[in-house]
Amino acid sequence: MQYLWAAMGLICVGLAVVGIVLPLLPTVPFLLLAAFFFARSSSRLHTWLVSHGTFGPMILDWQRSGAIRPAAKKAATVSVAAVFGLSVILALPSHVLIIQAVVLSGVMIFIWTRPNG
């Protein structure tokens, strides 16, 4: 089971790295999942992730207090606006836009109501 947790953690890290480049794929949730999986499988990988210069502080903020840094909130907002704007430009059907608006609004409300890290 330990290898399964570790493999899932590595997959999440891989998806997070891809998410750095693709605005549609979130980075931080995959890193949080990776930290969860590594905590159950490998103290070495968990320590590497939470002590990483870029990713570690975000993970520790979340683990300690459910906080999200203001820069991450702004980046998420820009990404969500870009995705929704692209959907409008592509003239997606109105029912798809409504679903997107509801879901993305919920995501933004969640993000902006978290404490600042």
Jmol script that loads the backbone (N, CA, C; Angstrom):
load data "model"
ATOM      1  N   MET A   1       0.820  -1.194   0.000  1.00  0.00           N
ATOM      2  CA  MET A   1       0.000   0.000   0.000  1.00  0.00           C
ATOM      3  C   MET A   1       0.873   1.270   0.000  1.00  0.00           C
ATOM      4  N   GLN A   2       2.019   1.177   0.667  1.00  0.00           N
ATOM      5  CA  GLN A   2       2.930   2.309   0.753  1.00  0.00           C
ATOM      6  C   GLN A   2       3.385   2.746  -0.644  1.00  0.00           C
ATOM      7  N   TYR A   3       3.621   1.796  -1.526  1.00  0.00           N
ATOM      8  CA  TYR A   3       4.062   2.135  -2.888  1.00  0.00           C
ATOM      9  C   TYR A   3       2.944   2.801  -3.680  1.00  0.00           C
ATOM     10  N   LEU A   4       1.723   2.396  -3.420  1.00  0.00           N
ATOM     11  CA  LEU A   4       0.574   3.011  -4.095  1.00  0.00           C
ATOM     12  C   LEU A   4       0.446   4.479  -3.677  1.00  0.00           C
ATOM     13  N   TRP A   5       0.554   4.747  -2.359  1.00  0.00           N
ATOM     14  CA  TRP A   5       0.502   6.125  -1.874  1.00  0.00           C
ATOM     15  C   TRP A   5       1.627   6.957  -2.504  1.00  0.00           C
ATOM     16  N   ALA A   6       2.833   6.397  -2.541  1.00  0.00           N
ATOM     17  CA  ALA A   6       3.974   7.114  -3.113  1.00  0.00           C
ATOM     18  C   ALA A   6       3.755   7.380  -4.601  1.00  0.00           C
ATOM     19  N   ALA A   7       3.251   6.392  -5.324  1.00  0.00           N
ATOM     20  CA  ALA A   7       2.990   6.573  -6.757  1.00  0.00           C
ATOM     21  C   ALA A   7       1.946   7.649  -6.985  1.00  0.00           C
ATOM     22  N   MET A   8       0.906   7.646  -6.162  1.00  0.00           N
ATOM     23  CA  MET A   8      -0.129   8.669  -6.306  1.00  0.00           C
ATOM     24  C   MET A   8       0.447  10.062  -5.994  1.00  0.00           C
ATOM     25  N   GLY A   9       1.340  10.135  -5.009  1.00  0.00           N
ATOM     26  CA  GLY A   9       1.993  11.402  -4.702  1.00  0.00           C
ATOM     27  C   GLY A   9       2.844  11.898  -5.858  1.00  0.00           C
ATOM     28  N   LEU A  10       3.594  10.996  -6.468  1.00  0.00           N
ATOM     29  CA  LEU A  10       4.432  11.384  -7.608  1.00  0.00           C
ATOM     30  C   LEU A  10       3.582  11.822  -8.796  1.00  0.00           C
ATOM     31  N   ILE A  11       2.464  11.150  -9.018  1.00  0.00           N
ATOM     32  CA  ILE A  11       1.553  11.555 -10.094  1.00  0.00           C
ATOM     33  C   ILE A  11       1.030  12.964  -9.822  1.00  0.00           C
ATOM     34  N   CYS A  12       0.670  13.235  -8.571  1.00  0.00           N
ATOM     35  CA  CYS A  12       0.167  14.564  -8.218  1.00  0.00           C
ATOM     36  C   CYS A  12       1.235  15.635  -8.411  1.00  0.00           C
ATOM     37  N   VAL A  13       2.472  15.323  -8.054  1.00  0.00           N
ATOM     38  CA  VAL A  13       3.560  16.285  -8.287  1.00  0.00           C
ATOM     39  C   VAL A  13       3.708  16.537  -9.790  1.00  0.00           C
ATOM     40  N   GLY A  14       3.637  15.480 -10.587  1.00  0.00           N
ATOM     41  CA  GLY A  14       3.723  15.627 -12.037  1.00  0.00           C
ATOM     42  C   GLY A  14       2.607  16.508 -12.581  1.00  0.00           C
ATOM     43  N   LEU A  15       1.385  16.284 -12.105  1.00  0.00           N
ATOM     44  CA  LEU A  15       0.255  17.109 -12.553  1.00  0.00           C
ATOM     45  C   LEU A  15       0.424  18.559 -12.097  1.00  0.00           C
ATOM     46  N   ALA A  16       0.975  18.750 -10.909  1.00  0.00           N
ATOM     47  CA  ALA A  16       1.219  20.114 -10.424  1.00  0.00           C
ATOM     48  C   ALA A  16       2.235  20.830 -11.304  1.00  0.00           C
ATOM     49  N   VAL A  17       3.273  20.121 -11.725  1.00  0.00           N
ATOM     50  CA  VAL A  17       4.285  20.712 -12.598  1.00  0.00           C
ATOM     51  C   VAL A  17       3.660  21.089 -13.944  1.00  0.00           C
ATOM     52  N   VAL A  18       2.819  20.228 -14.471  1.00  0.00           N
ATOM     53  CA  VAL A  18       2.117  20.550 -15.718  1.00  0.00           C
ATOM     54  C   VAL A  18       1.206  21.764 -15.498  1.00  0.00           C
ATOM     55  N   GLY A  19       0.585  21.841 -14.313  1.00  0.00           N
ATOM     56  CA  GLY A  19      -0.296  22.955 -13.987  1.00  0.00           C
ATOM     57  C   GLY A  19       0.408  24.292 -13.916  1.00  0.00           C
ATOM     58  N   ILE A  20       1.720  24.285 -13.720  1.00  0.00           N
ATOM     59  CA  ILE A  20       2.482  25.536 -13.721  1.00  0.00           C
ATOM     60  C   ILE A  20       2.419  26.170 -15.105  1.00  0.00           C
ATOM     61  N   VAL A  21       2.401  25.336 -16.131  1.00  0.00           N
ATOM     62  CA  VAL A  21       2.419  25.817 -17.508  1.00  0.00           C
ATOM     63  C   VAL A  21       1.006  25.999 -18.069  1.00  0.00           C
ATOM     64  N   LEU A  22       0.090  25.102 -17.712  1.00  0.00           N
ATOM     65  CA  LEU A  22      -1.272  25.157 -18.235  1.00  0.00           C
ATOM     66  C   LEU A  22      -2.197  25.867 -17.250  1.00  0.00           C
ATOM     67  N   PRO A  23      -2.801  26.962 -17.657  1.00  0.00           N
ATOM     68  CA  PRO A  23      -3.657  27.703 -16.734  1.00  0.00           C
ATOM     69  C   PRO A  23      -4.928  26.950 -16.334  1.00  0.00           C
ATOM     70  N   LEU A  24      -5.316  25.952 -17.086  1.00  0.00           N
ATOM     71  CA  LEU A  24      -6.538  25.210 -16.770  1.00  0.00           C
ATOM     72  C   LEU A  24      -6.330  24.164 -15.690  1.00  0.00           C
ATOM     73  N   LEU A  25      -5.093  23.826 -15.407  1.00  0.00           N
ATOM     74  CA  LEU A  25      -4.790  22.770 -14.442  1.00  0.00           C
ATOM     75  C   LEU A  25      -4.236  23.410 -13.169  1.00  0.00           C
ATOM     76  N   PRO A  26      -4.938  23.239 -12.046  1.00  0.00           N
ATOM     77  CA  PRO A  26      -4.467  23.879 -10.817  1.00  0.00           C
ATOM     78  C   PRO A  26      -3.214  23.206 -10.272  1.00  0.00           C
ATOM     79  N   THR A  27      -2.337  23.984  -9.693  1.00  0.00           N
ATOM     80  CA  THR A  27      -1.083  23.469  -9.151  1.00  0.00           C
ATOM     81  C   THR A  27      -1.207  23.110  -7.671  1.00  0.00           C
ATOM     82  N   VAL A  28      -1.672  24.048  -6.878  1.00  0.00           N
ATOM     83  CA  VAL A  28      -1.666  23.885  -5.421  1.00  0.00           C
ATOM     84  C   VAL A  28      -2.495  22.685  -4.946  1.00  0.00           C
ATOM     85  N   PRO A  29      -3.706  22.459  -5.461  1.00  0.00           N
ATOM     86  CA  PRO A  29      -4.442  21.277  -4.969  1.00  0.00           C
ATOM     87  C   PRO A  29      -3.688  19.963  -5.201  1.00  0.00           C
ATOM     88  N   PHE A  30      -2.986  19.863  -6.313  1.00  0.00           N
ATOM     89  CA  PHE A  30      -2.207  18.645  -6.566  1.00  0.00           C
ATOM     90  C   PHE A  30      -1.027  18.539  -5.602  1.00  0.00           C
ATOM     91  N   LEU A  31      -0.432  19.670  -5.256  1.00  0.00           N
ATOM     92  CA  LEU A  31       0.660  19.638  -4.284  1.00  0.00           C
ATOM     93  C   LEU A  31       0.152  19.259  -2.895  1.00  0.00           C
ATOM     94  N   LEU A  32      -1.020  19.743  -2.534  1.00  0.00           N
ATOM     95  CA  LEU A  32      -1.608  19.366  -1.246  1.00  0.00           C
ATOM     96  C   LEU A  32      -1.902  17.876  -1.203  1.00  0.00           C
ATOM     97  N   LEU A  33      -2.423  17.350  -2.304  1.00  0.00           N
ATOM     98  CA  LEU A  33      -2.666  15.904  -2.385  1.00  0.00           C
ATOM     99  C   LEU A  33      -1.357  15.131  -2.313  1.00  0.00           C
ATOM    100  N   ALA A  34      -0.350  15.616  -3.003  1.00  0.00           N
ATOM    101  CA  ALA A  34       0.951  14.941  -2.969  1.00  0.00           C
ATOM    102  C   ALA A  34       1.493  14.901  -1.541  1.00  0.00           C
ATOM    103  N   ALA A  35       1.368  16.004  -0.811  1.00  0.00           N
ATOM    104  CA  ALA A  35       1.828  16.036   0.581  1.00  0.00           C
ATOM    105  C   ALA A  35       1.061  15.015   1.421  1.00  0.00           C
ATOM    106  N   PHE A  36      -0.231  14.919   1.186  1.00  0.00           N
ATOM    107  CA  PHE A  36      -1.069  13.934   1.882  1.00  0.00           C
ATOM    108  C   PHE A  36      -0.584  12.518   1.594  1.00  0.00           C
ATOM    109  N   PHE A  37      -0.365  12.219   0.307  1.00  0.00           N
ATOM    110  CA  PHE A  37       0.069  10.867  -0.078  1.00  0.00           C
ATOM    111  C   PHE A  37       1.477  10.557   0.437  1.00  0.00           C
ATOM    112  N   PHE A  38       2.374  11.530   0.350  1.00  0.00           N
ATOM    113  CA  PHE A  38       3.747  11.302   0.817  1.00  0.00           C
ATOM    114  C   PHE A  38       3.799  11.125   2.331  1.00  0.00           C
ATOM    115  N   ALA A  39       2.928  11.813   3.061  1.00  0.00           N
ATOM    116  CA  ALA A  39       2.900  11.668   4.517  1.00  0.00           C
ATOM    117  C   ALA A  39       2.550  10.237   4.911  1.00  0.00           C
ATOM    118  N   ARG A  40       1.851   9.533   4.032  1.00  0.00           N
ATOM    119  CA  ARG A  40       1.448   8.158   4.306  1.00  0.00           C
ATOM    120  C   ARG A  40       2.378   7.115   3.692  1.00  0.00           C
ATOM    121  N   SER A  41       3.372   7.591   2.938  1.00  0.00           N
ATOM    122  CA  SER A  41       4.199   6.612   2.229  1.00  0.00           C
ATOM    123  C   SER A  41       5.697   6.805   2.416  1.00  0.00           C
ATOM    124  N   SER A  42       6.159   8.050   2.416  1.00  0.00           N
ATOM    125  CA  SER A  42       7.600   8.284   2.413  1.00  0.00           C
ATOM    126  C   SER A  42       7.936   9.572   3.146  1.00  0.00           C
ATOM    127  N   SER A  43       8.576   9.438   4.302  1.00  0.00           N
ATOM    128  CA  SER A  43       8.953  10.648   5.034  1.00  0.00           C
ATOM    129  C   SER A  43       9.994  11.451   4.250  1.00  0.00           C
ATOM    130  N   ARG A  44      10.805  10.776   3.464  1.00  0.00           N
ATOM    131  CA  ARG A  44      11.818  11.471   2.661  1.00  0.00           C
ATOM    132  C   ARG A  44      11.156  12.355   1.603  1.00  0.00           C
ATOM    133  N   LEU A  45      10.174  11.808   0.867  1.00  0.00           N
ATOM    134  CA  LEU A  45       9.478  12.591  -0.152  1.00  0.00           C
ATOM    135  C   LEU A  45       8.633  13.696   0.487  1.00  0.00           C
ATOM    136  N   HIS A  46       8.004  13.390   1.616  1.00  0.00           N
ATOM    137  CA  HIS A  46       7.195  14.401   2.298  1.00  0.00           C
ATOM    138  C   HIS A  46       8.068  15.558   2.759  1.00  0.00           C
ATOM    139  N   THR A  47       9.203  15.245   3.353  1.00  0.00           N
ATOM    140  CA  THR A  47      10.131  16.286   3.801  1.00  0.00           C
ATOM    141  C   THR A  47      10.635  17.100   2.618  1.00  0.00           C
ATOM    142  N   TRP A  48      10.959  16.426   1.515  1.00  0.00           N
ATOM    143  CA  TRP A  48      11.410  17.146   0.315  1.00  0.00           C
ATOM    144  C   TRP A  48      10.348  18.130  -0.151  1.00  0.00           C
ATOM    145  N   LEU A  49       9.098  17.695  -0.180  1.00  0.00           N
ATOM    146  CA  LEU A  49       8.031  18.546  -0.704  1.00  0.00           C
ATOM    147  C   LEU A  49       7.758  19.732   0.220  1.00  0.00           C
ATOM    148  N   VAL A  50       7.628  19.488   1.521  1.00  0.00           N
ATOM    149  CA  VAL A  50       7.294  20.594   2.421  1.00  0.00           C
ATOM    150  C   VAL A  50       8.480  21.525   2.686  1.00  0.00           C
ATOM    151  N   SER A  51       9.693  21.080   2.374  1.00  0.00           N
ATOM    152  CA  SER A  51      10.845  21.972   2.538  1.00  0.00           C
ATOM    153  C   SER A  51      11.276  22.592   1.212  1.00  0.00           C
ATOM    154  N   HIS A  52      10.552  22.311   0.137  1.00  0.00           N
ATOM    155  CA  HIS A  52      10.845  22.896  -1.170  1.00  0.00           C
ATOM    156  C   HIS A  52      10.680  24.414  -1.079  1.00  0.00           C
ATOM    157  N   GLY A  53      11.610  25.131  -1.664  1.00  0.00           N
ATOM    158  CA  GLY A  53      11.609  26.587  -1.572  1.00  0.00           C
ATOM    159  C   GLY A  53      10.364  27.250  -2.126  1.00  0.00           C
ATOM    160  N   THR A  54       9.807  26.718  -3.193  1.00  0.00           N
ATOM    161  CA  THR A  54       8.632  27.320  -3.820  1.00  0.00           C
ATOM    162  C   THR A  54       7.339  26.716  -3.303  1.00  0.00           C
ATOM    163  N   PHE A  55       7.271  25.405  -3.257  1.00  0.00           N
ATOM    164  CA  PHE A  55       6.020  24.726  -2.919  1.00  0.00           C
ATOM    165  C   PHE A  55       5.797  24.569  -1.422  1.00  0.00           C
ATOM    166  N   GLY A  56       6.855  24.401  -0.664  1.00  0.00           N
ATOM    167  CA  GLY A  56       6.740  24.122   0.757  1.00  0.00           C
ATOM    168  C   GLY A  56       5.939  25.134   1.548  1.00  0.00           C
ATOM    169  N   PRO A  57       6.227  26.440   1.397  1.00  0.00           N
ATOM    170  CA  PRO A  57       5.477  27.422   2.189  1.00  0.00           C
ATOM    171  C   PRO A  57       3.963  27.372   1.950  1.00  0.00           C
ATOM    172  N   MET A  58       3.541  27.158   0.705  1.00  0.00           N
ATOM    173  CA  MET A  58       2.104  27.075   0.416  1.00  0.00           C
ATOM    174  C   MET A  58       1.477  25.880   1.119  1.00  0.00           C
ATOM    175  N   ILE A  59       2.171  24.752   1.076  1.00  0.00           N
ATOM    176  CA  ILE A  59       1.658  23.535   1.700  1.00  0.00           C
ATOM    177  C   ILE A  59       1.584  23.710   3.212  1.00  0.00           C
ATOM    178  N   LEU A  60       2.629  24.261   3.805  1.00  0.00           N
ATOM    179  CA  LEU A  60       2.647  24.459   5.256  1.00  0.00           C
ATOM    180  C   LEU A  60       1.589  25.467   5.702  1.00  0.00           C
ATOM    181  N   ASP A  61       1.380  26.533   4.914  1.00  0.00           N
ATOM    182  CA  ASP A  61       0.314  27.495   5.233  1.00  0.00           C
ATOM    183  C   ASP A  61      -1.034  26.789   5.303  1.00  0.00           C
ATOM    184  N   TRP A  62      -1.288  25.934   4.329  1.00  0.00           N
ATOM    185  CA  TRP A  62      -2.568  25.228   4.280  1.00  0.00           C
ATOM    186  C   TRP A  62      -2.686  24.240   5.435  1.00  0.00           C
ATOM    187  N   GLN A  63      -1.633  23.482   5.699  1.00  0.00           N
ATOM    188  CA  GLN A  63      -1.683  22.481   6.761  1.00  0.00           C
ATOM    189  C   GLN A  63      -1.851  23.123   8.135  1.00  0.00           C
ATOM    190  N   ARG A  64      -1.231  24.256   8.354  1.00  0.00           N
ATOM    191  CA  ARG A  64      -1.282  24.912   9.663  1.00  0.00           C
ATOM    192  C   ARG A  64      -2.601  25.627   9.922  1.00  0.00           C
ATOM    193  N   SER A  65      -3.097  26.339   8.898  1.00  0.00           N
ATOM    194  CA  SER A  65      -4.260  27.197   9.167  1.00  0.00           C
ATOM    195  C   SER A  65      -5.265  27.288   8.026  1.00  0.00           C
ATOM    196  N   GLY A  66      -5.137  26.453   7.006  1.00  0.00           N
ATOM    197  CA  GLY A  66      -6.055  26.541   5.874  1.00  0.00           C
ATOM    198  C   GLY A  66      -5.898  27.841   5.109  1.00  0.00           C
ATOM    199  N   ALA A  67      -4.695  28.414   5.152  1.00  0.00           N
ATOM    200  CA  ALA A  67      -4.444  29.715   4.541  1.00  0.00           C
ATOM    201  C   ALA A  67      -3.926  29.583   3.113  1.00  0.00           C
ATOM    202  N   ILE A  68      -4.251  30.592   2.312  1.00  0.00           N
ATOM    203  CA  ILE A  68      -3.759  30.686   0.935  1.00  0.00           C
ATOM    204  C   ILE A  68      -3.115  32.062   0.793  1.00  0.00           C
ATOM    205  N   ARG A  69      -1.923  32.089   0.243  1.00  0.00           N
ATOM    206  CA  ARG A  69      -1.204  33.365   0.075  1.00  0.00           C
ATOM    207  C   ARG A  69      -1.925  34.262  -0.927  1.00  0.00           C
ATOM    208  N   PRO A  70      -1.886  35.581  -0.688  1.00  0.00           N
ATOM    209  CA  PRO A  70      -2.556  36.518  -1.596  1.00  0.00           C
ATOM    210  C   PRO A  70      -2.104  36.384  -3.052  1.00  0.00           C
ATOM    211  N   ALA A  71      -0.832  36.144  -3.283  1.00  0.00           N
ATOM    212  CA  ALA A  71      -0.355  35.984  -4.666  1.00  0.00           C
ATOM    213  C   ALA A  71      -1.000  34.771  -5.328  1.00  0.00           C
ATOM    214  N   ALA A  72      -1.196  33.700  -4.568  1.00  0.00           N
ATOM    215  CA  ALA A  72      -1.839  32.506  -5.119  1.00  0.00           C
ATOM    216  C   ALA A  72      -3.317  32.772  -5.389  1.00  0.00           C
ATOM    217  N   LYS A  73      -3.943  33.554  -4.519  1.00  0.00           N
ATOM    218  CA  LYS A  73      -5.348  33.921  -4.740  1.00  0.00           C
ATOM    219  C   LYS A  73      -5.484  34.735  -6.027  1.00  0.00           C
ATOM    220  N   LYS A  74      -4.572  35.663  -6.223  1.00  0.00           N
ATOM    221  CA  LYS A  74      -4.613  36.504  -7.431  1.00  0.00           C
ATOM    222  C   LYS A  74      -4.361  35.659  -8.679  1.00  0.00           C
ATOM    223  N   ALA A  75      -3.400  34.756  -8.610  1.00  0.00           N
ATOM    224  CA  ALA A  75      -3.113  33.892  -9.758  1.00  0.00           C
ATOM    225  C   ALA A  75      -4.318  33.011 -10.087  1.00  0.00           C
ATOM    226  N   ALA A  76      -4.972  32.492  -9.075  1.00  0.00           N
ATOM    227  CA  ALA A  76      -6.163  31.669  -9.302  1.00  0.00           C
ATOM    228  C   ALA A  76      -7.275  32.491  -9.936  1.00  0.00           C
ATOM    229  N   THR A  77      -7.436  33.714  -9.472  1.00  0.00           N
ATOM    230  CA  THR A  77      -8.475  34.588 -10.018  1.00  0.00           C
ATOM    231  C   THR A  77      -8.214  34.896 -11.488  1.00  0.00           C
ATOM    232  N   VAL A  78      -6.966  35.201 -11.821  1.00  0.00           N
ATOM    233  CA  VAL A  78      -6.610  35.478 -13.220  1.00  0.00           C
ATOM    234  C   VAL A  78      -6.852  34.241 -14.084  1.00  0.00           C
ATOM    235  N   SER A  79      -6.484  33.077 -13.583  1.00  0.00           N
ATOM    236  CA  SER A  79      -6.682  31.832 -14.338  1.00  0.00           C
ATOM    237  C   SER A  79      -8.164  31.555 -14.569  1.00  0.00           C
ATOM    238  N   VAL A  80      -8.961  31.720 -13.533  1.00  0.00           N
ATOM    239  CA  VAL A  80     -10.401  31.480 -13.659  1.00  0.00           C
ATOM    240  C   VAL A  80     -11.015  32.476 -14.639  1.00  0.00           C
ATOM    241  N   ALA A  81     -10.619  33.730 -14.541  1.00  0.00           N
ATOM    242  CA  ALA A  81     -11.149  34.742 -15.461  1.00  0.00           C
ATOM    243  C   ALA A  81     -10.744  34.431 -16.902  1.00  0.00           C
ATOM    244  N   ALA A  82      -9.509  33.969 -17.086  1.00  0.00           N
ATOM    245  CA  ALA A  82      -9.044  33.617 -18.433  1.00  0.00           C
ATOM    246  C   ALA A  82      -9.831  32.451 -19.004  1.00  0.00           C
ATOM    247  N   VAL A  83     -10.077  31.450 -18.194  1.00  0.00           N
ATOM    248  CA  VAL A  83     -10.839  30.283 -18.657  1.00  0.00           C
ATOM    249  C   VAL A  83     -12.261  30.691 -19.032  1.00  0.00           C
ATOM    250  N   PHE A  84     -12.885  31.463 -18.152  1.00  0.00           N
ATOM    251  CA  PHE A  84     -14.262  31.875 -18.453  1.00  0.00           C
ATOM    252  C   PHE A  84     -14.295  32.816 -19.656  1.00  0.00           C
ATOM    253  N   GLY A  85     -13.337  33.728 -19.728  1.00  0.00           N
ATOM    254  CA  GLY A  85     -13.265  34.625 -20.887  1.00  0.00           C
ATOM    255  C   GLY A  85     -13.082  33.872 -22.195  1.00  0.00           C
ATOM    256  N   LEU A  86     -12.244  32.849 -22.169  1.00  0.00           N
ATOM    257  CA  LEU A  86     -12.049  32.026 -23.365  1.00  0.00           C
ATOM    258  C   LEU A  86     -13.344  31.321 -23.753  1.00  0.00           C
ATOM    259  N   SER A  87     -14.070  30.855 -22.774  1.00  0.00           N
ATOM    260  CA  SER A  87     -15.351  30.185 -23.050  1.00  0.00           C
ATOM    261  C   SER A  87     -16.335  31.147 -23.702  1.00  0.00           C
ATOM    262  N   VAL A  88     -16.346  32.389 -23.230  1.00  0.00           N
ATOM    263  CA  VAL A  88     -17.233  33.400 -23.817  1.00  0.00           C
ATOM    264  C   VAL A  88     -16.795  33.711 -25.242  1.00  0.00           C
ATOM    265  N   ILE A  89     -15.493  33.886 -25.447  1.00  0.00           N
ATOM    266  CA  ILE A  89     -14.964  34.192 -26.784  1.00  0.00           C
ATOM    267  C   ILE A  89     -15.282  33.063 -27.765  1.00  0.00           C
ATOM    268  N   LEU A  90     -15.187  31.827 -27.283  1.00  0.00           N
ATOM    269  CA  LEU A  90     -15.482  30.673 -28.141  1.00  0.00           C
ATOM    270  C   LEU A  90     -16.980  30.458 -28.332  1.00  0.00           C
ATOM    271  N   ALA A  91     -17.781  31.297 -27.715  1.00  0.00           N
ATOM    272  CA  ALA A  91     -19.242  31.251 -27.829  1.00  0.00           C
ATOM    273  C   ALA A  91     -19.802  29.876 -27.469  1.00  0.00           C
ATOM    274  N   LEU A  92     -19.370  29.379 -26.318  1.00  0.00           N
ATOM    275  CA  LEU A  92     -19.912  28.109 -25.847  1.00  0.00           C
ATOM    276  C   LEU A  92     -21.399  28.281 -25.556  1.00  0.00           C
ATOM    277  N   PRO A  93     -22.148  27.200 -25.614  1.00  0.00           N
ATOM    278  CA  PRO A  93     -23.593  27.296 -25.348  1.00  0.00           C
ATOM    279  C   PRO A  93     -23.870  27.919 -23.976  1.00  0.00           C
ATOM    280  N   SER A  94     -24.982  28.612 -23.878  1.00  0.00           N
ATOM    281  CA  SER A  94     -25.281  29.347 -22.649  1.00  0.00           C
ATOM    282  C   SER A  94     -25.387  28.435 -21.436  1.00  0.00           C
ATOM    283  N   HIS A  95     -25.880  27.206 -21.604  1.00  0.00           N
ATOM    284  CA  HIS A  95     -25.974  26.312 -20.445  1.00  0.00           C
ATOM    285  C   HIS A  95     -24.578  25.930 -19.925  1.00  0.00           C
ATOM    286  N   VAL A  96     -23.610  25.827 -20.815  1.00  0.00           N
ATOM    287  CA  VAL A  96     -22.238  25.536 -20.399  1.00  0.00           C
ATOM    288  C   VAL A  96     -21.661  26.743 -19.662  1.00  0.00           C
ATOM    289  N   LEU A  97     -21.909  27.939 -20.171  1.00  0.00           N
ATOM    290  CA  LEU A  97     -21.425  29.152 -19.514  1.00  0.00           C
ATOM    291  C   LEU A  97     -22.044  29.317 -18.128  1.00  0.00           C
ATOM    292  N   ILE A  98     -23.310  28.985 -17.996  1.00  0.00           N
ATOM    293  CA  ILE A  98     -23.974  29.090 -16.699  1.00  0.00           C
ATOM    294  C   ILE A  98     -23.357  28.108 -15.703  1.00  0.00           C
ATOM    295  N   ILE A  99     -23.139  26.876 -16.132  1.00  0.00           N
ATOM    296  CA  ILE A  99     -22.515  25.872 -15.262  1.00  0.00           C
ATOM    297  C   ILE A  99     -21.120  26.337 -14.859  1.00  0.00           C
ATOM    298  N   GLN A 100     -20.350  26.812 -15.838  1.00  0.00           N
ATOM    299  CA  GLN A 100     -19.000  27.315 -15.536  1.00  0.00           C
ATOM    300  C   GLN A 100     -19.057  28.475 -14.547  1.00  0.00           C
ATOM    301  N   ALA A 101     -19.971  29.400 -14.779  1.00  0.00           N
ATOM    302  CA  ALA A 101     -20.071  30.571 -13.909  1.00  0.00           C
ATOM    303  C   ALA A 101     -20.387  30.155 -12.477  1.00  0.00           C
ATOM    304  N   VAL A 102     -21.293  29.217 -12.301  1.00  0.00           N
ATOM    305  CA  VAL A 102     -21.669  28.771 -10.960  1.00  0.00           C
ATOM    306  C   VAL A 102     -20.491  28.063 -10.285  1.00  0.00           C
ATOM    307  N   VAL A 103     -19.875  27.116 -10.996  1.00  0.00           N
ATOM    308  CA  VAL A 103     -18.769  26.349 -10.416  1.00  0.00           C
ATOM    309  C   VAL A 103     -17.572  27.252 -10.125  1.00  0.00           C
ATOM    310  N   LEU A 104     -17.188  28.063 -11.100  1.00  0.00           N
ATOM    311  CA  LEU A 104     -16.022  28.935 -10.912  1.00  0.00           C
ATOM    312  C   LEU A 104     -16.271  29.990  -9.841  1.00  0.00           C
ATOM    313  N   SER A 105     -17.505  30.463  -9.716  1.00  0.00           N
ATOM    314  CA  SER A 105     -17.830  31.405  -8.640  1.00  0.00           C
ATOM    315  C   SER A 105     -17.673  30.723  -7.280  1.00  0.00           C
ATOM    316  N   GLY A 106     -18.118  29.489  -7.191  1.00  0.00           N
ATOM    317  CA  GLY A 106     -17.947  28.738  -5.945  1.00  0.00           C
ATOM    318  C   GLY A 106     -16.478  28.563  -5.591  1.00  0.00           C
ATOM    319  N   VAL A 107     -15.668  28.256  -6.584  1.00  0.00           N
ATOM    320  CA  VAL A 107     -14.228  28.106  -6.367  1.00  0.00           C
ATOM    321  C   VAL A 107     -13.625  29.417  -5.888  1.00  0.00           C
ATOM    322  N   MET A 108     -13.996  30.511  -6.534  1.00  0.00           N
ATOM    323  CA  MET A 108     -13.445  31.810  -6.149  1.00  0.00           C
ATOM    324  C   MET A 108     -13.893  32.218  -4.745  1.00  0.00           C
ATOM    325  N   ILE A 109     -15.145  31.948  -4.402  1.00  0.00           N
ATOM    326  CA  ILE A 109     -15.625  32.259  -3.055  1.00  0.00           C
ATOM    327  C   ILE A 109     -14.822  31.466  -2.029  1.00  0.00           C
ATOM    328  N   PHE A 110     -14.604  30.190  -2.311  1.00  0.00           N
ATOM    329  CA  PHE A 110     -13.821  29.362  -1.397  1.00  0.00           C
ATOM    330  C   PHE A 110     -12.414  29.930  -1.230  1.00  0.00           C
ATOM    331  N   ILE A 111     -11.759  30.223  -2.338  1.00  0.00           N
ATOM    332  CA  ILE A 111     -10.374  30.712  -2.290  1.00  0.00           C
ATOM    333  C   ILE A 111     -10.283  32.041  -1.542  1.00  0.00           C
ATOM    334  N   TRP A 112     -11.154  32.990  -1.871  1.00  0.00           N
ATOM    335  CA  TRP A 112     -11.037  34.322  -1.283  1.00  0.00           C
ATOM    336  C   TRP A 112     -11.528  34.384   0.158  1.00  0.00           C
ATOM    337  N   THR A 113     -12.240  33.372   0.636  1.00  0.00           N
ATOM    338  CA  THR A 113     -12.666  33.387   2.042  1.00  0.00           C
ATOM    339  C   THR A 113     -11.668  32.659   2.951  1.00  0.00           C
ATOM    340  N   ARG A 114     -10.614  32.074   2.383  1.00  0.00           N
ATOM    341  CA  ARG A 114      -9.565  31.460   3.206  1.00  0.00           C
ATOM    342  C   ARG A 114      -8.696  32.570   3.773  1.00  0.00           C
ATOM    343  N   PRO A 115      -8.126  32.324   4.948  1.00  0.00           N
ATOM    344  CA  PRO A 115      -7.208  33.331   5.504  1.00  0.00           C
ATOM    345  C   PRO A 115      -5.978  33.499   4.612  1.00  0.00           C
ATOM    346  N   ASN A 116      -5.349  34.670   4.704  1.00  0.00           N
ATOM    347  CA  ASN A 116      -4.121  34.907   3.947  1.00  0.00           C
ATOM    348  C   ASN A 116      -2.950  34.210   4.627  1.00  0.00           C
ATOM    349  N   GLY A 117      -2.111  33.581   3.790  1.00  0.00           N
ATOM    350  CA  GLY A 117      -0.948  32.873   4.315  1.00  0.00           C
ATOM    351  C   GLY A 117       0.259  33.751   4.405  1.00  0.00           C
TER     352      GLY A 117
END
end "model"
wireframe off; spacefill off
backbone 0.3
color backbone group
